Amino acid sequence: MTLAMALPTQEKGLGWRRHRTALLLLVFLVPVALAAWWTLRRIELLHRQHLQDALTAVVAVSHEGLQLWAEDKKADVASWAQSEHLRQAVVAQLEVPRTAESLKSSPPAERIRRLLLPLVRLHEYSGYVVLAPDGTAIASDLDAAIGLKTMLMLDPALVEAALRGEPQIGSPHRSMIPLRTVTGSRQEQPTQFVAAPVRGSEGSVVAVLVFRLAPERDLTRVVQLGRFGRTGETYAFNRRAQMVTSSRFEDQMRAVGLLRPGENSILNIELRDPETDLTVGGVPTRPRAHQPLTLMADSALSGGTGSNITGYRDYRGVRVVGAWSWDDSLGMGLATEVDTAEAFQPLRHTQVLVLGLLGIVVGGALVLAWFLDRRAQALHDALTLRDDFLTLASHELKTPLTVLQLTTQRLAAAVTRSGQKLSLEKQEELMATLLHHVRRLNKLLESMFDVAQFRNEGLMLQLEPVVLSEVVQSALRQLRTEIAESGSEITMTASEDVTGLWDRARIEQVVVCLLSNALKFGEGKPVEVVLKRGVATIRLSVRDHGIGIKPEAQVLIFERFGHAVSSRHFGGLGLSLFRVRRIVEAHGGQLRVESAPGAGAKFIVELPIRPRRAGGSTGGRALHQPQSLEEPGEVMESRAPRPS
């Protein structure tokens, strides 16, 4: 079976092997993909659970901190309300006529002022108010508040609780009178009250002591301890879904028009969903007052404590995850939120890492499969070549051996039979037959030896100045018999100087192989040999006018056991052109063919006149090189690489 005949079988075997490799790869990759999917899913579930636990914990800790702060404030005011000096001054102030001027200028009011203003400054309160049981302000750091019942109007529940004897802290309100700010200016400000009862000598409640707090400083400071990350925010809100602590995004809200320049977010931001992201230029379709409450505010104002890690829009329209709770005793809710982009960033990084590792595993598996497929293909090719070689060798060796056997049998029979003698012509015919087939066997063995040497040791070159026209003449003398039998006429055209630095014996093998090939397939037609000198190379071309070579077979003929036609009709191991290619490449030259079916074939050899390196482009190693072509006594050894 020749290489050309074996191609369909090889392609079939290659296709089956690749299908098997693909199936094994699929069997490997499917469990890996499922494991990766399960891992990513578990990572996402764990991340969401940890995120929910973290948000809930922040809300719980912030709520507990807020309660401790509130209890601390109530305890401080209750303690000061029990002061004997303050009690006596308040009881005396209650006896003063209830006109604003009388209350402002009374000696008890002055004593109250001297007692409470140091506490206001020490604890950074915004001011104080003392209320009579009917809610009238009988003493205050603000003269404008004296004689009025604004406290009763602002936070009646707080006043009533204090009159019942219960210290109380309320949620922030917008002041009805101008207040001093941190900068010293006076304007209507959000304010918060903490109140405690003032008891008379008999223990009954006779008045209420109230301190004003600045929520943008006191309440916000406590709540902001729950902030985390770049977008995490913890804030408080009242029953009207108004924010009662400062937001970390006030600059953002001023930029989108939710706040006026210089305006604080306390009591000015309602927790409504604009249904679009305002921070990226989104435009709401409804006025602010008609927009729905955020998912968090709606749940918390319904008395719920909960969390959401799937994502919802906050008051800016930004998608967030969060947790919240509501405290009836404080009349406030507490929420912790963080943008989903930041909340899930670690998850995204983990997913990218896992997918990257999966990609590395899949890529490694593909590379390994490709490598194993190449190795399997190489092994398959080697086994195919071995089988082809054994088949061809047995076929090619059997023919001359059979002829030799028959010829020697005839000679033996002639010798042993008495009285019979072979004529001289018959003896010459038998001897010519013997010599022909001995030479054929020798050529076959020589080809096999060269191929084995190419494979195991590489090609050793003995370089010396060689006249190529003389080599062609020598080859023609060797092929006298074949030329005569073929009926072809060989002509040679050569340039004046076709001398190069080559291995004479190997170049002669090249010429003999090319001429033998032309005689075999030339159909008795003329064969032209042309030798032409170039700038740095000498070209040898051998052209026949025989059957030609199909385009798809023009690559195969230079491989081991390659045939363009069936070996059953033309014989040969398919090694001659392979040997030619290896010898030419070892000299740093090139070999190609120009042919078409029915138009003959032209084999062209380009040999460098003086190889730059032993082995030329094939990477041989120079041991010694003559300095000029006129030094025939010096030689260079070159080792051609083993074929892959």
C-alpha positions in Angstrom: 0.0 0.0 0.0 1.6 3.4 -1.0 1.3 6.6 0.8 -1.2 8.0 -1.7 -3.3 4.8 -1.4 -3.1 5.0 2.4 -4.4 8.6 2.7 -8.1 7.8 2.8 -7.5 5.2 5.5 -5.3 7.6 7.4 -7.9 10.4 7.1 -10.6 8.0 8.3 -8.4 6.9 11.3 -7.5 10.5 12.0 -11.2 11.6 12.0 -12.2 8.8 14.3 -9.3 9.6 16.7 -10.2 13.2 16.7 -13.8 12.4 17.5 -12.6 10.2 20.3 -10.4 13.0 21.6 -13.2 15.5 21.4 -15.5 13.0 23.3 -12.9 12.5 26.0 -12.4 16.2 26.2 -16.1 16.7 26.5 -16.4 14.1 29.2 -13.7 16.0 31.1 -15.0 19.5 30.5 -18.6 18.9 31.3 -18.0 17.9 34.9 -15.5 20.8 35.2 -18.0 23.3 33.9 -20.7 21.9 36.2 -18.4 22.1 39.1 -17.4 25.7 38.2 -21.1 26.6 37.8 -21.9 25.1 41.2 -18.9 26.8 42.8 -19.9 30.2 41.4 -23.5 29.7 42.5 -22.4 28.7 46.0 -20.0 31.7 46.2 -22.8 34.0 45.1 -25.2 32.6 47.7 -22.6 32.8 50.4 -21.7 36.3 49.4 -25.3 37.4 49.5 -25.8 35.8 52.8 -22.7 37.4 54.3 -23.8 40.8 52.8 -27.2 40.4 54.3 -25.7 39.5 57.7 -23.3 42.4 57.5 -26.0 45.0 56.6 -28.3 43.6 59.4 -25.4 43.7 61.9 -24.6 47.3 61.0 -28.3 48.3 61.4 -28.5 46.5 64.7 -25.2 48.0 66.1 -26.2 51.5 64.9 -29.7 51.1 66.5 -28.2 49.9 69.7 -25.8 52.8 69.7 -28.6 55.2 69.0 -30.6 53.9 71.9 -27.6 54.1 74.2 -27.1 57.7 73.1 -30.7 58.5 73.6 -30.8 56.9 77.1 -27.6 58.8 78.0 -29.1 62.1 77.0 -32.3 61.4 78.9 -30.4 60.4 81.9 -28.3 63.6 81.8 -31.3 65.8 81.6 -33.2 63.9 84.3 -30.2 64.3 86.6 -30.0 68.0 86.0 -33.8 68.4 86.4 -33.4 66.9 90.0 -31.0 69.6 91.0 -32.3 71.4 94.2 -31.1 74.8 93.0 -32.8 74.4 89.6 -35.9 73.1 91.3 -36.1 76.1 93.6 -35.5 78.5 90.7 -38.2 76.9 88.5 -40.7 76.9 91.3 -40.1 80.6 91.8 -40.3 81.3 88.1 -43.7 79.6 88.0 -45.0 82.3 90.4 -43.9 85.1 88.0 -46.8 86.6 85.9 -47.1 84.9 82.5 -46.1 87.9 80.4 -43.0 87.7 78.2 -41.4 90.7 79.7 -42.0 89.6 83.3 -40.7 86.1 82.5 -37.6 87.4 80.8 -36.5 89.9 83.5 -37.4 87.9 86.6 -34.6 87.0 89.1 -35.5 83.3 89.0 -35.1 83.4 85.2 -31.6 84.8 85.7 -30.8 82.1 88.2 -32.0 79.4 85.7 -29.9 80.9 83.0 -26.8 80.9 85.2 -27.4 77.2 86.1 -28.2 75.9 82.5 -26.0 77.9 80.1 -22.7 76.2 81.4 -24.3 72.9 80.7 -25.4 74.0 77.2 -21.8 75.1 76.4 -20.2 72.0 78.0 -22.4 69.5 76.2 -22.7 71.4 73.0 -26.5 71.8 73.2 -28.2 74.3 71.1 -30.1 75.8 74.0 -32.7 75.1 76.7 -36.4 75.7 77.5 -38.3 75.3 80.8 -42.0 74.6 80.2 -44.9 75.2 82.6 -47.5 72.4 82.9 -49.7 74.2 80.3 -46.8 74.2 77.8 -45.8 77.8 78.1 -42.1 78.5 77.9 -41.3 80.3 81.2 -37.5 80.3 80.7 -35.2 79.9 77.7 -31.9 81.0 76.3 -33.8 82.5 73.4 -35.9 85.5 74.5 -38.2 85.0 71.4 -39.4 81.6 72.8 -40.4 82.9 76.3 -44.2 83.1 76.8 -45.0 80.9 73.7 -46.3 77.4 73.5 -44.2 76.4 70.4 -42.9 73.2 72.1 -46.4 72.0 72.6 -47.1 72.6 69.0 -43.9 71.0 67.7 -43.8 67.9 69.8 -46.8 67.4 72.1 -46.1 63.8 72.7 -42.7 64.6 74.2 -44.2 67.3 76.5 -47.0 65.0 77.6 -44.6 62.2 78.4 -42.4 64.5 80.4 -45.4 65.8 82.3 -46.2 62.2 83.2 -42.8 61.9 84.7 -41.0 60.1 81.9 -37.8 61.5 80.4 -38.2 61.6 76.6 -36.2 62.4 73.4 -38.0 63.2 70.2 -37.3 63.1 66.6 -36.0 66.2 64.8 -38.4 69.0 63.8 -38.1 72.2 61.9 -37.9 75.0 64.5 -40.7 77.6 64.4 -38.3 80.4 65.6 -34.8 81.4 64.5 -32.1 79.4 66.1 -28.4 80.0 66.5 -26.3 77.8 64.2 -22.8 76.6 64.6 -21.6 79.6 62.6 -23.5 82.0 64.9 -26.1 83.1 62.4 -29.8 82.9 63.1 -32.2 81.0 60.8 -34.9 78.4 61.0 -33.1 75.1 61.7 -33.9 71.5 62.2 -33.8 70.9 66.0 -34.3 68.0 68.4 -35.5 68.0 72.0 -34.7 65.9 75.0 -37.0 66.5 78.0 -37.2 65.5 81.7 -39.7 66.3 84.5 -38.9 68.9 87.2 -40.6 67.8 90.4 -41.7 69.9 93.4 -41.0 69.3 97.1 -43.9 66.8 97.2 -42.6 64.8 94.2 -45.2 65.9 91.7 -44.2 67.2 88.3 -44.3 71.0 88.3 -42.5 71.8 85.1 -40.5 70.2 82.2 -36.8 70.9 81.5 -35.9 70.7 77.7 -32.6 70.9 76.0 -32.3 71.5 72.3 -30.0 69.3 70.2 -28.5 70.0 66.8 -29.4 66.8 64.7 -26.8 67.6 62.0 -24.2 67.4 64.7 -25.4 65.1 67.6 -27.7 62.6 66.0 -25.8 62.5 62.7 -22.6 61.9 64.6 -24.0 58.8 66.2 -25.7 57.4 63.1 -22.7 58.0 60.9 -20.6 55.5 62.8 -22.5 52.9 60.7 -21.0 54.2 57.4 -18.7 51.9 55.6 -17.0 51.7 52.2 -17.2 54.3 49.5 -21.0 54.3 49.1 -22.2 52.8 52.4 -24.5 55.0 54.3 -26.5 54.7 57.5 -29.2 57.3 58.1 -32.3 57.9 60.2 -35.8 59.0 59.1 -39.1 60.0 60.7 -42.7 58.9 60.2 -43.1 61.2 57.2 -40.3 59.4 55.4 -38.0 62.5 55.9 -34.3 62.1 56.4 -33.4 63.4 59.9 -29.6 62.9 59.7 -27.2 64.4 57.3 -26.5 62.5 54.1 -23.0 61.7 52.8 -24.3 62.5 49.3 -25.4 66.1 49.9 -23.1 67.4 47.2 -24.6 64.9 44.7 -28.1 65.9 45.7 -27.4 69.6 45.2 -26.0 68.7 41.8 -29.2 66.9 40.7 -31.5 69.6 42.3 -32.8 67.7 45.3 -31.2 70.3 47.6 -30.7 74.1 47.2 -27.2 75.5 47.6 -26.2 75.5 51.3 -29.3 73.5 52.3 -28.9 70.5 54.6 -30.5 67.1 53.9 -32.2 66.9 57.3 -36.0 67.2 56.8 -35.4 68.4 53.3 -35.0 64.9 51.6 -38.0 62.6 51.4 -37.2 58.9 50.8 -39.0 58.6 47.5 -38.0 56.6 44.4 -37.4 58.8 41.4 -37.7 55.6 39.2 -34.5 56.6 37.4 -30.9 57.2 38.4 -30.6 60.9 39.0 -26.8 60.8 39.4 -26.3 59.8 35.7 -28.7 62.4 34.3 -32.0 60.5 34.7 -35.1 62.6 34.5 -38.1 61.6 36.7 -41.5 61.2 34.9 -43.4 62.4 38.0 -43.0 65.3 40.4 -41.2 64.5 43.7 -44.3 64.6 45.8 -46.0 62.0 43.6 -43.2 59.6 43.5 -43.6 56.3 45.5 -41.6 55.7 48.7 -38.5 53.7 48.3 -38.9 50.0 49.0 -37.0 50.4 52.3 -39.1 53.4 53.6 -42.4 51.7 52.6 -41.4 48.6 54.5 -40.0 50.4 57.6 -43.0 52.8 58.0 -45.2 49.7 58.0 -43.5 48.8 61.2 -41.2 46.3 59.5 -37.6 45.3 60.1 -36.0 43.7 57.1 -33.4 43.7 54.4 -33.1 43.4 50.6 -30.0 42.1 48.8 -31.5 41.8 45.3 -31.4 45.5 44.8 -33.8 48.5 44.9 -33.6 52.2 44.1 -32.8 54.7 46.9 -33.8 58.4 47.1 -31.2 59.2 44.4 -32.5 56.5 42.1 -29.2 54.5 42.5 -29.6 50.8 42.9 -28.6 49.7 46.4 -28.9 46.8 48.9 -29.8 47.5 52.4 -31.2 46.6 55.8 -33.6 48.7 58.1 -35.5 48.8 61.4 -38.1 51.0 63.0 -38.0 52.2 66.7 -41.4 53.3 68.0 -39.9 54.6 71.2 -37.7 57.1 69.3 -40.2 57.7 66.5 -37.5 57.1 64.0 -36.3 54.4 61.6 -32.8 53.5 60.8 -31.4 52.2 57.4 -28.1 51.1 56.1 -27.5 51.0 52.4 -24.7 50.5 49.9 -24.6 50.7 46.2 -24.9 47.4 44.4 -21.8 48.2 42.3 -19.7 48.3 45.5 -21.6 45.6 47.4 -21.1 43.0 44.7 -17.6 44.0 43.6 -15.9 41.3 45.7 -18.3 38.8 44.2 -17.5 40.0 40.7 -13.7 39.7 41.4 -14.2 36.2 42.8 -16.2 35.2 39.7 -13.6 36.6 37.4 -10.9 34.7 39.3 -12.9 31.4 39.2 -13.7 31.9 35.5 -10.0 32.8 34.9 -8.9 29.6 36.6 -11.6 27.7 34.7 -10.3 29.2 31.5 -6.7 28.1 32.4 -8.0 24.6 33.1 -10.0 24.5 29.9 -7.1 26.0 27.9 -4.7 23.5 29.5 -7.0 20.7 28.7 -7.3 21.9 25.1 -3.5 22.3 24.8 -3.0 18.8 26.3 -5.6 17.3 24.0 -3.9 19.0 21.0 -0.5 17.8 22.2 -1.8 14.2 22.7 -3.5 14.3 19.4 -0.3 15.4 17.7 1.6 12.7 19.5 -1.0 10.1 18.6 -1.0 11.4 15.0 2.8 11.2 14.9 2.7 7.6 16.4 0.0 6.7 13.9 2.0 8.1 11.0 5.1 6.3 12.2 3.2 3.0 12.4 1.7 3.7 9.0 5.1 4.4 7.5 6.5 1.3 9.0 3.7 -0.8 7.6 4.0 0.9 4.2 7.7 0.3 4.3 7.4 -3.4 5.1 4.8 -3.8 2.4 6.8 -1.9 -0.2 10.1 -3.5 0.8 8.7 -7.0 0.6 7.2 -6.3 -2.8 10.3 -4.6 -4.2 12.7 -7.2 -2.8 10.6 -10.1 -3.8 10.8 -9.4 -7.6 14.6 -9.3 -8.0 15.0 -12.2 -5.5 12.6 -14.3 -7.5 14.4 -13.5 -10.8 17.8 -14.2 -9.1 16.4 -17.5 -7.8 15.0 -18.6 -11.2 18.2 -17.6 -13.0 20.5 -19.4 -10.6 18.2 -22.4 -10.8 18.6 -22.4 -14.6 22.4 -22.1 -14.3 22.5 -24.9 -11.7 20.3 -27.1 -13.9 22.6 -26.5 -16.9 25.7 -27.4 -14.9 24.3 -30.6 -13.4 22.8 -31.9 -16.6 25.4 -33.9 -18.4 25.9 -33.2 -22.0 24.1 -29.9 -22.0 26.0 -26.7 -22.4 24.6 -23.1 -22.5 25.6 -21.0 -25.4 27.7 -18.0 -24.9 24.9 -15.7 -25.8 22.6 -17.4 -23.2 25.3 -17.2 -20.6 25.7 -13.5 -21.3 21.9 -13.0 -21.1 21.7 -14.8 -17.8 24.7 -12.9 -16.3 23.2 -9.6 -17.5 20.0 -10.5 -15.8 21.8 -11.4 -12.6 23.9 -8.2 -12.6 20.8 -6.1 -13.3 18.8 -7.4 -10.4 21.9 -7.4 -8.1 22.3 -3.7 -9.0 18.6 -3.2 -8.3 18.9 -4.9 -4.9 21.9 -2.8 -4.2 20.0 0.4 -5.0 17.1 -0.6 -2.8 19.4 -1.4 0.1 21.3 1.8 -0.5 18.1 3.8 -0.3 17.0 2.0 2.8 20.4 2.6 4.4 20.3 6.3 3.6 16.8 6.8 5.0 17.8 5.0 8.2 21.0 7.2 8.4 18.8 10.3 7.9 16.6 9.2 10.7 19.2 8.0 13.2 22.5 9.8 12.6 21.8 12.7 10.2 23.6 13.1 6.8 27.4 13.5 6.9 28.7 15.7 4.1 32.3 15.6 2.7 32.5 19.0 1.0 34.9 19.7 -1.8 35.0 21.7 -5.1 32.7 19.8 -7.6 32.1 20.5 -11.3 28.4 19.8 -11.7 28.7 19.1 -15.5 31.2 16.3 -14.7 28.8 14.8 -12.1 26.1 14.7 -14.8 28.4 13.0 -17.2 29.3 10.4 -14.6 25.6 9.8 -13.8 24.9 9.3 -17.5 27.6 6.7 -17.7 26.0 4.9 -14.7 22.6 4.9 -16.4 23.7 3.7 -19.8 21.6 0.5 -19.6 18.5 2.3 -18.3 18.8 5.0 -21.0 19.0 2.4 -23.6 16.1 0.4 -22.3 13.9 3.5 -21.9 14.4 4.8 -25.4 14.7 8.4 -24.2 17.4 10.8 -25.4 19.1 12.9 -22.8 20.6 16.3 -23.7 22.6 18.6 -21.4 23.1 22.4 -21.6 25.5 23.9 -19.1 27.0 27.3 -18.3 30.8 27.7 -18.6 31.5 27.6 -14.8 29.2 25.3 -12.8 31.6 24.5 -9.9 30.5 24.6 -6.3 31.5 23.4 -2.8 29.5 20.2 -2.3 29.6 16.5 -1.4 30.4 14.9 -4.8 29.0 11.5 -4.0 25.7 12.9 -2.6 25.3 15.3 -5.5 25.8 12.5 -7.9 23.1 10.6 -6.1 20.8 13.6 -6.6 21.5 13.6 -10.3 21.2 9.9 -10.7 17.8 9.9 -8.9 16.4 12.7 -10.9 17.6 11.2 -14.2 16.2 7.7 -13.2 12.9 9.3 -12.3 12.7 11.1 -15.7 13.6 7.9 -17.5 11.0 5.9 -15.6 8.1 8.3 -16.1 9.2 10.0 -19.4 7.5 7.5 -21.7 10.6 7.3 -23.9 10.5 11.0 -24.8 13.5 13.3 -24.6 14.9 14.5 -21.3 16.6 17.9 -21.0 19.2 18.6 -18.3 20.1 22.3 -17.8 22.9 23.7 -15.6 22.8 27.4 -15.1 25.0 29.6 -12.9 23.5 32.4 -10.9 25.0 35.1 -8.6 25.3 32.8 -5.6 23.7 29.5 -6.7 23.8 27.0 -9.5 20.5 25.6 -10.8 20.1 22.0 -12.0 16.9 21.3 -13.8 15.8 17.9 -15.2 12.8 18.0 -17.5 10.9 15.0 -19.0 7.8 15.0 -21.2 6.0 12.0 -19.6 2.9 11.5 -17.6 3.3 14.5 -15.3 2.2 14.8 -11.7 -1.1 15.8 -10.2 -1.1 19.0 -8.1 -2.2 17.2 -4.9 0.6 14.6 -5.3 3.4 17.2 -5.8 3.9 17.5 -2.0 3.7 13.8 -1.3 6.5 12.8 -3.7 9.1 14.4 -1.5 8.1 12.5 1.6 9.1 9.0 2.6 7.3 6.3 0.6 5.5 9.0 -1.4 4.2 8.0 -4.8 2.4 10.1 -7.4 1.2 6.8 -9.1 0.7 3.3 -8.0 3.8 1.4 -7.2 2.2 -1.8 -8.7 2.8 -0.3 -12.1 6.1 1.6 -11.7 7.7 0.0 -8.6 10.0 1.6 -6.2 9.9 2.3 -2.4 9.1 6.0 -2.9 12.4 7.0 -1.2 14.4 8.4 -4.1 12.9 11.9 -4.1 12.9 11.9 -0.3 16.7 11.3 -0.4 17.1 14.0 -3.0 15.3 16.5 -0.8 17.3 15.7 2.3 20.6 15.9 0.4 19.7 19.2 -1.2 18.5 20.7 2.1 21.7 19.4 3.8 23.6 21.6 1.3 21.5 24.6 2.1 19.7 24.3 -1.2 16.1 24.1 -2.4 14.1 21.5 -4.4 10.8 22.0 -6.2 8.8 20.6 -9.1 6.8 22.2 -11.9 4.4 19.7 -13.5 0.8 19.1 -14.7 -0.9 15.8 -15.7 0.2 14.8 -19.2 2.7 17.7 -19.5 5.8 16.1 -18.1 7.7 17.2 -15.0 10.5 19.6 -14.4 12.5 19.1 -11.2 14.6 22.2 -10.2 17.5 22.1 -7.7 19.0 25.3 -6.4 22.4 24.7 -4.8 24.5 27.5 -3.1 27.9 27.8 -4.7 29.5 28.1 -1.3 27.2 27.1 1.6 27.3 29.8 4.3 26.9 27.1 6.9 27.2 23.4 6.8 23.8 22.0 6.3 22.5 25.3 5.0 19.1 26.3 6.1 18.5 23.0 7.8 20.8 23.9 10.6 23.9 21.6 10.1 27.1 22.2 12.1 30.3 23.2 10.3 33.5 21.5 11.5 35.9 22.8 8.8 35.5 24.7 5.6 37.9 25.3 2.7 39.0 28.9 2.2 38.4 28.7 -1.6 37.1 26.4 -4.3 40.8 25.9 -5.4 41.6 23.9 -2.3 40.4 20.3 -3.1 42.5 18.7 -0.4 40.5 20.4 2.4 37.0 19.2 3.3 34.2 20.2 5.5 31.9 17.8 7.4 28.3 18.6 7.8 25.5 16.9 9.7 22.0 17.3 8.4 19.3 17.2 11.1 17.1 14.2 11.5 13.7 14.5 9.8 10.8 15.2 12.1 
